[in-house]
């Protein structure tokens, strides 16, 4: 049932996947995601090979990329938006069909935690919690009643694709995602510059404390934060790093076994994972879901709002 996992993102064992998420039919395309911001495209420098780079993540080489104009969601897709999609289509996510998803151990209630005997092999802080899914993020006794403006989580790449098809949108490419995250800045580590904190203020939702046992939540959040918690970048895009990983359309590498995810999450910390930088990458299988993976929509210039 479980597969090897990185510290950032656990994965399902694809051998146990029955089929891809079902295609949708009979739905009227509509814009129900976050408003899309028009971005100019053009030339930019993508990637990094500095001292912060994870050598096996494929961030380099640093190269010039040229993009056509496109549009990008100003925020990640929220629980409220995803609920509209599900209500309209009856869509069932991979996590719901499989009956479980990965939840970070400190977010699982102690009584439930005692009933779970397995964990992700390479990252035992990830627990496969029965009944956890997008509307029950920590398991059967949790809900999203007060989290409508938080990013939807426990959504696979398949689920994100289905939402985008319904919303008349698509997932961004990695190049588009990085261009958007940089917000017009060159050679910057984060969407706001090279320093993680400016004037003593937090600019993203990541881990503070000692991972994986103590999160001081100095930035105000133990788990996901509302999608507009911090100041937007130069393109008017919110939370491009931290909070939740975001699915991209691209395969992670030539093996075509996993899809790329970008941006890091509320679990990232410099002591083990500094992937909350604009050039950083990670990966997961198309059917995998966890409490720190979401997505945002994009659109090509000809289908911009």
N, C-alpha and C positions, 0 to 999 in steps of 0.2 A: 504493500500500500504506500509506504513512504519511500522517498528517494534521498540521495545525498543532497545536502543543502549548503549554500554559502552562509556566512554570518548574516547577510542582508535578507535573502529571500529563499525560503524553502520551496521545494518543488515536489509535485506528485510524481510517482513512478508511472511513466507513460505506458508501460506494459499493461497497466490495469485500467486504462481508459477504454471505454466501450466504443465511443464515437465522438466526433466533434460536436459542438453545440449545434442544435438544429437551426436551419435557415428560417428566416421570417418571411411570411407572405401575407398579402392582403392588408398591409399597413400603409397609411398615408405618410410619406416623409414629412418631417417638420423640424423646426429648430426648437429643441427643448433643452439644449445644453446651455452652458454659459455663453454670454455674448462673445462673438469672435472679433478679434482685433485684426485689422488689415496691416500686414507687415510688408515692407518694400522689397524684401529679397536683396539680391546683389551679391557682391563678393565679401567673404569673411574668412578669418583664419580659424580652422576647426582643430580640436584635439589638444593634447598636452603631453610633454615628456619631462616635466620638472620633478623635483624631489617629492612632490605629493602624489605622483602618478602611481597607480597600482600596475605593476609591470605585465600582469597577465590579463588585464582588462581590455587591451586593444585601444587605448586612448590615442595613441600615436599611429603613424607619424603626424606631426603638425603639418597641415596642408591647407591650401587655399581651395575654397568651395564656392561655387556660384549657384545661387538659388533664384528661381522665378518668384515673383510676388505670391504671397499666400496669406491665409488667415489662420489665427490660433486662438483657442479658447482663452479668455481672460483668467479663468480659474479651472481647476480640475472639476470634473463632473461631480455634482453633489448627490447626496442621498435623495433629496427632494426631486431632482431631475430624473434620477434612475427609477424612482418609484413611479413617476409619470409614464416612463417607458414600459415598465412592467405592467402597470394598470391597463395601458393601451393595447399591449400585445399578448399578455399572458406568458411572457418569456420566463424560462426557468434557467437559472445560472448553473454553471458546472458544479459549484460547491453544493448547491441544493440537490442536484441530481446524484452527486457522489455521497451526500449525507454528512459531509464534514469539510472543514477548512482549517488552516493553521492560525493559531492565536498565540501571541507572545505570553509567556508563562505568568508574568506578573499581572496580566489583565484577566486571567482566569480565576474565578472565585475559588477559594480554598477547598470547599466541599466538592466542587466539580473536578478540581485538579487532582484530588486523591483518587478519583475513579479512572484516570487516564494513565495507562502503563507504558505507552510508547511516546517517542519524541523523534524529531528529525535527527538523523544520524550524525551529521557534521555540525549541527546547531541545536543542542538539546533544549534551548530556551523556546523553541517552537513546538507547540503541542497540537496534535490533530484533534480538535474539539468537535465531537458529534453535534450536529445541528447548527454549527456556526455558519453564517452566510451574510450577505450584504445587509439584511435587515435585522440580523441577530449577531452583531459583530463579535461578542464575547461568548456566545453560546445560547442555548434555549431560553435562558432567563434574562437575556439582555434585549434591548431594542434601540431604535434610532429616533424615538419620539422627540428628544431634545437636540438631535443632531442633523436636522434637515439641511443646514448650511455647511456641514462637514463633507469632506470628499467621500464618495462611495468607496468601500473597500471589499475585499473578498470577491473581486471580479477578475476573471481570467482574461487572457488576450482574446479568446473566443467571445466572451461576454462583451468586451469593449467593442469588438468588431460589430456585433449585433446591434448594440446601441447606436453606433455611428451610422449604420445603414438606415436605421429608423429615423435618425436625426438629420439625414441628408448631409452627412459629414464623413470624415475618415480619421484614422489615426495619423499623427505626424510622422514623417521620416525622422531618423536620428539627426540628420543635418538640419532640418527645420527646427527640431526641438532645441538643439544647441544654439542655433542662431537666435531663436526666440528667447532662450534663457539668458543669453548675454545682454540682451536689451540695448544693443548698439555699442556696448563697450568692447574694446580690444584688449587682449592679454590680461583679463581680469579673472580671478579665481571664482568669484561668486557673482551673482547678478548685480550686486551693489558695489563691488570693488574687490580688493585683495585682503582686507581684514575681516575676520568673522564677525566681530562686534565693532560697532561704531558708536562713540560717545557712551559706552557702557550699555548699549541697548542690543537686544537680540533682534535678528532680522530673519530668522527661520526657526522652524520647530524641529530640533534634533535632541539627542540625548545629552543630559548633563548628569554627572555623577560617575559611579563605577558600574560599567556594564559587565554582566547583565543583571545585577542584583539590586542596584540602587539608582533611582532616577530622582534627582532633586527637583526636577521640573522648574528650574529657574526661569525658563521661558514661558511658564504658565500652563504647560500642557504635558500630561503623562502619555497621552495617546494622540489621536488626530486633533487638529485645530480647525476652526472654521476657515473656509477657503480664502477669505480676505483678511486674515489676522494681521499680516505684516504689510508694509508699504510695497506697492508694485514696482517693477523694474522700469527701465527707460521706455519700454514698449507698452506699459500699462498692464503687464501680466503679473498675477499674484502667485506667491509660493512656488516658484519654479524649482527651488531646491528645498529639501526637508519636507516634512509633513507626510507625503506618501510618494512612493515610486510611481512612475507613470509609464504605461506601455507605449512603445513605438511600433511602427509598422515593420521595421527591418528585422531580419534575422541577425542574431548576435555575431555569428561568424559563418564561414563557408560550409560548416557541417550542417547547417539548417536544422538544428535540433532544438534551439531555444530562441526566443525573441528578446530583443533588447529592451531594457527598462532604464529610465533616466531619473535623476534628481535626488536620489536618496530618500530617507524617511525619518520619522520621529525616533527611530531606533539607531540612527547613525551616530558614531562618536569617533573622535580622532584616535583613540587608543586601539581601535581595531578596524574601523571602516571610515575612511574619509571621503566617501562617495557622495557627499553633498556639495560637490563642486560642479560647475557647468560643463566640464569636459568628461566627468566620470560616467562610467557605464557599469551595468550589471545585466543579469539575464535570468530567464525562467522559461519553463515549458508553456506551451499555449493553453494548457488546461489547468495550470497551477493558479492557486489563489491564496491570499494571506491577508492578515489584518493591516498590512502596510503597503498594499499595492492598489493603485487606482489608475486613472487616465484622464486626459483632456482631449478635446476634439480639435481637428484642423480641417481646412478646406482649401481646395485649389482656387486660383484667382477667378476662374470662370464660374465657380459656384459659391462665391462669397456672399454673405448676407447683404 
